[in-house]
């Protein structure tokens, strides 16, 4: 039986797992690759080493350094709010709990990078011929999947209205 006080904090194992795998792979990539070196895995996918001092898609990447602490602060506040949200979930809200845990694990993974190194380590690179999608990492992937799950949940959770009027 789950305590109402703990909500869905039992899903924090997923956040820890995402964080751990993300940090382990980042450590491996940093130790094995030179900056921008690519290991072609598939005709459209490479492993690489890239650093992003900004936010998604290198937004604010060319700022003078203030973005490190601003983005770290945002990630810290969001992480605290996510833990609070997890704590408030009902026992039947597993989908939301999974989504929030994914986002939290990714946010903390990128937060640690940003605080310790001043940038986020990216290593997943998708491309087609001369077009390259910005490199990203497992933490980014977890955040994206979690956010998509929350969006889907909004549609799943919409109350169904039935028109009972007889004409």
N, C-alpha and C positions, 0 to 999 in steps of 0.2 A: 504494500500500500504506500502510495506516495504522499508525502506531507504537502499541504497547500503552501507552507512557508518556503519550500524549496522549488516549487514549480517544476520546471524542466531542467534544472541545473545538472541533472544526471547526463545530459547531452554534452557537457563540457569535455567528455572523453574525445568526442569528434574534433572539437577545437584543438585539443592538445595533439591529436594525431595529425591533423592538417599542419599545424605549426611545426611539429617535429619532422615530418617528411619534407616540408618546404625548406627548413633550415638545413637538413642533411643534404638535400640535392644542391642547394645553393653552395654549401661548403665544398661539395665534390666538384661542381662546375668551376668555382674560383680556384681550386687547387689543380685542376687539369687543363684549363683553357687559358689562353692569352686573350686580352681584350679584343673582341670582335672576331676571334677565330671561330670558324664554323665546322661542325661535324655534320655532314649531310647524311640524314637518316632515311629520308624518303624524297622523291622528286619535288615535293612541296614543303618539306619540313627539315629544319636543322636545329641542332643544339648549338648555342653560342654563348658568349659571355658579354653582357652589356650592363651598364649602370645607368639608372634613371634617377637623377636628383629631384625630379618633379613628381607630378601625380600621373594619372592615367594618360597614355599617349604623349608622355613627356610634357604635359601641361605644366607650366611654371619651371620647366627644366633649365631655362637660361636665366632665371632670376639670380639675384646676387647672394643667395644663401639663407635669406630669411624664411624661405619656403620649407626648409628642413624642420624648423621648430614649429612653424604654423601647421604643417601637415602632420607632424608628430602629435601636436595638441589635438587636432581634429580626430586623429585615429584613437587617441587615448579616451577622449570624451565618447566617441562612438562605441568603443569597446565596453566602457562602463555602462552605457545605455543598453547595449546588447545583453550584457549579463543581467541587468535589471529586467529587461523584457523576458528573457528566459525564465527568470524567477517568477514572473507573473503568469506564465502560461498554464492552462488547464491540463489535466491528465490526457485529454484526447487530442491535444494539439502537437502531435509528433512531427507533422510535416513542417510546421513553422519552427519547431525546435531544431530540426535538422538544418533548415535554411539559416537560422540565426547562428548556429554553431559553426557552419561552414564560413559564414561571413566573419565571425569573430576570430576563428583560427587564421584566416587569411590576413585580416587586419593586424593582428598581433605579430604575425610573421613579417609583414612589411614594416610595421612599426619598429621592431627590433633592428632591422637593417638600417632604417633611416636614422635612428638614434645613435647606433654604434658606428655607422660608416658614412652617414650624410647622404646616402643614396640607397635605392632598392636594387638588388641584383636580379636581372632578368636573364632568361636562358632559352626560352621557347620561341622559335622563329618560324613563322609560316610565310610562304611566298608563292608567287606564280610568275614565272619568267623574270621580268625586271621589277615586278611590284612586290613590295615587302610590307606585311602587316607589322606594326611595332612589336618588338620582342616583349614578352611577359613571363610570368613565373607561375608556380603552382598556387601561391597565395592569391594572385590575381584571379586564377581560374576558380578557386573556391569561392571567392567573393562574388564572381559573376554567376556561378551556378546557384549560390545561395540567394542572390538578388532575383534571379529568374524564378526560383521556387517561390519567393514571396509574392512576386507579381502573379504567378499562376494561382497561388493560394487566394489572392484577392478575387479572381474569377471563380474559383471553386467554391468560395465561401459566400458568394452572393446569394441572398435568399431568393428562392424561386417564387415568383408571383404567378398566380393562376387566375385567369379571367373566368369567373363563375357567372358572369351575366348571361342570361338567356335572352335571345332575340326573338 
